[in-house]
Amino acid sequence: MTLDAWQWVAVFSAALLVGVSKTGITGMGILFVAIFASVLPGTKQASGIVLPLLIAGDAIAVIAYRRHMRWMYFRKLFPWAALGVFCGWLAMGRIDDTQARVLTGAIVVALTVMHVWRRWRASRRAAAGVTEEPALPFWFAPMIGVLAGFTTLIANAAGPLAVIYFLTMRLPKMEFVGTSAIFFMILNWFKVPFMVSLGLINFDSLKFNAMLIPAVLAGAALGWWILGKINQKVFENIALALGALAGLNLLLR
């Protein structure tokens, strides 16, 4: 793959962010998706390039945080995400790059707004002295799961949706990252046959991936250091804000 100097800098920076997002600030995920999509010819090709890098980052994150995994939340989310991957595979041949980008951005922004609205409602109840929270609707986990699976296949952009789900579950940061690591490791391996069948993962794309793996490893080390230094509230706000900004970028670019 022939790239200009600035494009090489961009893709190595994006690969670094892959590692950081896997072991540190999960909401950064969509940022490197946007960088790859802006450098490579299209959103679909970028999706094929990014997936092996994500799998490498997943392996490191699982090794680092496997003791913090909460299987209950994985079981609620993964079957629906698998269904979403299948739906994304069916849609991939029927939508172009622009439609994939706009659709993903719209989903991310809409769900971010919904989460912010829920947080605002919770703060109003707390100010009124109401401590009991209403139960989540039965369709919440299935909706997030299907949309996460769909967007992860067409644009590797499930990160912000997982952020919204795990924030809603009020997971502490270590359980948040540990559960997210296992969820995405299994989900990303599940996606591989679909991406190969679409021609988005091939020998040439894997050679390109091999050059970027060291940056993923460096980013993972940086993310592990960041997570140990940041407090829970700041972690949640950064993850949510980055996801929202990146969703807007996909929607408006």
HELIX and SHEET records of a PDB file:
HELIX    1   1 ALA A    5  THR A   23  1                                  19    
HELIX    2   2 THR A   26  MET A   28  5                                   3    
HELIX    3   3 GLY A   29  VAL A   39  1                                  11    
HELIX    4   4 THR A   43  TYR A   65  1                                  23    
HELIX    5   5 ARG A   66  HIS A   68  5                                   3    
HELIX    6   6 TRP A   71  MET A   92  1                                  22    
HELIX    7   7 ASP A   97  ALA A  127  1                                  31    
HELIX    8   8 PHE A  140  ALA A  155  1                                  16    
HELIX    9   9 GLY A  159  THR A  168  1                                  10    
HELIX   10  10 LYS A  173  SER A  197  1                                  25    
HELIX   11  11 PHE A  203  LYS A  229  1                                  27    
HELIX   12  12 GLN A  232  LEU A  252  1                                  21    
END                                                                             
